[in-house]
Structures are given as structure tokens and as C-alpha cells.
Amino acid sequence: MSSKDQNVLMCTFGKEVHEGLTSFPKYLSSKFFYDELGDKLFQKIMDLPEYYLTNAEYDIFQLHKTNILKSFDASKKGFDLIELGAGDGKKTKVLLKELLKESYPVTYHPIDISKHAIDGLVDNLASELSELQVQGQIGEYFEVLDRLKHISDRKKVIMVLGSNIGNLLHPRAIQFLKKLNSVMNTDDEVFIGFDQKKHPQKVLDAYNDKTGVTAAFNKNILTRINRELGGNFDLDAFIHWEVYDPESGTAKSYLVSTKKQTVDIDCLELQVQFEAWESIHTEISQKYDDDTVKWLAEESGFVITDAFSDKDKYYKNYVFKKSE
Ligand SMILES: C[S@@+](CC[C@H](N)C(=O)[O-])C[C@H]1O[C@@H](n2cnc3c(N)ncnc32)[C@H](O)[C@@H]1O
């Protein structure tokens, strides 16, 4: 990453932390969970028995890889596979191996806000799948979309896995999908994972594991503020709290202050007052059904052309194309 890109991400972090902690109610964006430690904690989350999402999407890839790739490029003319929020690419590698095995002409463009994640993934692919063409980019979804238009003249398949879309409430998800639509050509497609509504307890458990890994992941945002912005958050004075509303399908994560306290953030010249039991909202993990996904697609100028589910029907990946 150039030092300019790094500065932009740092400024965005400081600006958004300032905005979120001076608002009422307080909030911080989940996109700031991810740095070296956050990436490692998320990898641990993916291995937790409670976090069904990863296995479900992995199953979909294992079960349906041939048909998924056919839906991407039946004639094997070649395409650019762009992944937004790629993380460690654990599940994507199932598809990438199949693409190589079947000699699809493809360049893989993983994009992520975390420099650590992109550097790790690019290095890992260079050793595990050395024949694959890879061009990693660091950046925020909304900002990198404009760059995508000019990647090449080939067909583009844009993947959004891990139910990353679920971190956005519906109006913001529509804004994101509309922007995606605006950089696509008629033949391009989106391959996107949506975690499905299910037993509310199963959803709650996925974001509130017994071993406390999710709590540590949630608190990593405070660790980052302490380290990168000169904050003095006492991590023991906040608890991780998860709620799920089965009506709207929205799971929300909070950090709750267990006492009245003041936190200084030196780089922002900011003092933040917390009342006892005041919350910071940190993450949304939206759950969906077919009707909601169809509505989101239509609102954003897409049609659903295919869908793939795991055996338990916990999770679905949909193929979106631009509507005529
Ligand atoms: C829940 S993880 C999922 C990772 C991967 N897609 C998977 O399914 O395993 C979310 C990933 O998206 C990245 N991310 C989150 N918000 C982002 C944003 N606004 N722009 C770019 N990347 C983002 C994070 O750094 C992280 O690697």
C-alpha cells in the first residue's frame, strides 16, 4: 500500500471514530475490527463450532463448484474474478483450485480494507497456487468500486462472500449494490452470499461463543483506538453484548460500559463520557430470506439468475445480473 493510501485509511479511521463516539447513541463501524490481530481473531471465529456461516458457505462451494463456475463462464472465454472483503480466502480457494484444474483463463483480484489480510492472501496464493494470476488491492468497498471499471475489458465476476453484505442495513446495502451495478457491463455478474434467517438461538450463539473469541474480536476496535489514536479505553470496563430481532432479521453487537467513565483519545483531542451501561453499537449481521434478497436485487437494478444453498439451508449464494 502506498503511504498515501495508508494515510487515507488512517484519516478515515480517526474521522469516523470521532463521529461515532460523539453521536448519541454511540457507534463504531465493524470495518475497523480488522487489523493483524482482528484478522487472526476472525480466523479463530471461523473455526468455532457456533459460527456455522463459514462451513455452510464452504459446503456450497464443495457441493456446487462445477455449476458455480459454469454460471461464471460457461464458454471459458476468460474473466476477472474480483472479491470484495476477501479476508484469508479460505473458501475462495476451493473455487480457485477448480478454476485452475479446469484451465479457466482467470485473474483473481482480492480486495480488502485490511493490509494484513491482502498481504497474507497474496503470499499464500503465490506458494499454494503459483500458476494463478493474482492482483491484490487494499481499499474500502465503496471507494474501490470506481477502480473496478477499468481493471480490464474482460467479463467481471464480483464476489462478496461471508455474508459481508449483512454488515450493511438495507438502505446502505442498496446504495452499495447500486454502485456495484453502475461499474458493471451487461455480461458481468455478482456472486454474493446472504446468511438466511433461522432459529434465533443459533444466530445468537454464532456471535456470542462460550470461549469469548467474539468478545475479544469486538473489543479489538477499542484496542485499535488505544494503539493507533492514543486512546485509554479500559477493555475490562466494557462487555460484549449480542441481540437478535427475528422480525427484522437483524443481529446487532454492542460494547456496553459497565460503569460511568471518561475515555481520552489524544490524537483526536477528544474526551468521551460514558454513563454506566451506555452502549457503543459496533456491528450489524443481517439475516435474510428469498423475498428480501429479491427485493434488494430489484431495488438495485439486478435480477437473480441462480442460487446455491448448503444442505441445512442455513446460507445461500445468489448470482445477480443487471436487469435489462
Ligand atoms: C466477515 S470477514 C469475511 C472474510 C471473507 N469474505 C470470508 O467469507 O471468509 C469480512 C472481511 O471484509 C473486510 N472488510 C470489512 N469491511 C470492509 C470494507 N468496508 N471495505 C473493504 N473490506 C472490508 C474485512 O477486513 C474482512 O477481511
The ligand as a Gaussian input file, in Angstrom:
#p B3LYP/6-31G(d) Opt

LIG

0 1
 C      -16.544000     -11.211000       7.898000
 S      -14.968000     -11.116000       7.124000
 C      -15.234000     -12.235000       5.789000
 C      -13.988000     -12.578000       5.014000
 C      -14.243000     -13.451000       3.791000
 N      -15.099000     -12.778000       2.811000
 C      -14.871000     -14.742000       4.203000
 O      -16.013000     -15.005000       3.784000
 O      -14.225000     -15.517000       4.916000
 C      -15.043000      -9.533000       6.397000
 C      -13.824000      -9.126000       5.567000
 O      -14.147000      -7.939000       4.861000
 C      -13.202000      -6.922000       5.120000
 N      -13.973000      -5.677000       5.212000
 C      -14.887000      -5.335000       6.150000
 N      -15.434000      -4.144000       5.877000
 C      -14.840000      -3.721000       4.721000
 C      -14.990000      -2.559000       3.913000
 N      -15.864000      -1.622000       4.231000
 N      -14.221000      -2.462000       2.801000
 C      -13.342000      -3.443000       2.449000
 N      -13.164000      -4.566000       3.172000
 C      -13.911000      -4.703000       4.295000
 C      -12.548000      -7.286000       6.431000
 O      -11.224000      -6.771000       6.533000
 C      -12.597000      -8.815000       6.397000
 O      -11.450000      -9.367000       5.812000

